[in-house]
Amino acid sequence: VLITEMYPGTYPFEELESALGRVAVEPTDHLLDELLADDRGLVRACKHILPDDDSELVLVVDQFEELFSLTSDEAARRRFLASLVEVVRDERSRVRVIATLRADFFDRPLEHPEFGAVLGANVVSVAMPRDHELAAAIAEPARLAGLEFEPGLITRMVSDVREEPGALPLLQYALTVLVDGRTADVLGVTDYEQIGGAAGAMTAQAEGVYDGLSPDARNAAREVFVRLVTVSEHGDDTRRRARRTELERCTERIADRRTDHGAERPLPELAAGHCATRSISVPVPKVSSQSRRSFLPNTSAGMATKLKPRCSCTVVVCGKE
């Protein structure tokens, strides 16, 4: 089984071309032209890139909501959806499609009847974890890493994030700070309070990084973060990926306004703060004691076990994180 992943972005067919090119058995010079030729372009392209055996391709379209928030070309959006419909309905297709979609965008694909019919038959809902699942996600990785919690701390942490938007990334970051700053193998309530709790840890880090920036870097930070969010005509906000060159142009414009043009660009200063968080979904007790990034793990493998083994198209609907 070959697996390739893509994000729709602004130009979904170019992203699809790149994803298919990464698993092609032989280089293909006109893959994008083939994809754009008609609705069956993806069917033909997959036949060309796959080896002549029984191998199958799993195409993972992550953050499927980008097709409705970042792709502004309605014709391209419709063609992309039609291409997915054709490839999953083709009886001889060796392609399986998994798309992850934010729950608050679930109605958008339904506006396209053919794709809506495919989606409706193959949905796996991923709800926010319940209290005992959150507790297990905190406790079990710590146990595997040889760490313990003071009595009451896990309950406190679960209570702090239960109703918070973006609860899981906040919890992940708080745990990272707590573990990195520990002086013993027992994580205490006092230590947790000193970092500001689940919400306060990220706030303190963000404020600390921003306060430590020069005036030019603060201006750059404002311009950079504006470019990392997209607000649709419906008022939905989604994250936007930006190339480093785009962000560097922002900082260059700021630096060019200065009288001292020989000063260092502010982007490296901003990047040095590492003020970022990763999105995560339903936790599965799994940890690598060699990597603190696994403290609250990603769940792609956990979700995949729930998928029908011969299902051509599965849409995993996740909460807004």
C-alpha positions, 0 to 999 in steps of 0.5 A: 500500500502506498500512502501520500498526503496533501492539503488542498490549499489555494491550488488543489490540483497543484497540491494533488500533482505534488502528492502523486509525484511523491509516490509515482514509480516513474517520473511523469512530465505532464501529470498536472495536465492529465489531472486537469483534462477532465473529471476522470483525470485523477483516475488515469493519473493514478493508473500511470503512477502505480506499479503494475501489480496489486498495490493500492494508493491511499490518498489522504486529503488533510484539512479538507476544509481548505478546499472551501476556505482557501480555494477561491476558484469555484470551478477548480473546487468543483473539478477537484470534488468531481475528480474524487467522486470519479476515482472512488466510484470507479470499480477498478480503481486502486485508490482509497481516499481519506479526508479530514474535515473540521466539523464546522465545515461539514455542510460545505461538501454537502452543497455538491450533490455527487460528492455529498452522496459519497461523503454521507455513506462514509463518515467517521466522527471524531468527538472531543475526548471525554474526561477519562480519555483526557486523563488517560492521555495525560497519565499513561504517556507520563507513566511510560516515561517514568513520570508521576503526578501529584494527587489531584493534578490530573483532575485539575488539568482535565477541568481546566481544558474541558470547555476550552476552545483548542483545549488539546493543543493548550494541554499539550503545550502545558505538559511540555513546559511542565515536563521540561521544567521539572526538577523531579520525576513527580509533577506537582500542582505548584509547578503547574500553577507556576507556569500559569496552568493549561491556558496560562502557559501558552499566554506567558510564552507568547507574551514573553516572546513578543515583549522580547522583540525589537520594535521592528520585529513586533511590527513584523509579528503583526504582519506575519500572524495576519497572513497565517489566518484566513477568514472566509466570506462566511466568517469562518477562520482557518489557519493559512500556510505561508511560504517563508519567502512571503513572510520574509517580504513582510519583514523586508518592507518593515526593515526598508522603512528604517533609516538603518538599512544595515540592521538585521531582518526581524524574521529570524528574531521572531522565529527564534521565539518558537511560539507555535503549537501543533494541532492534535486530535483524540489522544491514544496512550502512546509515548516515546520517552526519547521525544517529548513531542510524543507526550500527547500523541498524534492519532492518525494510526488510532483513527485508521483502525476504525476505517472500513478496509475496503471503503473507497472514500472515508471522511474523518470529521474532527472538532475545531482545534 
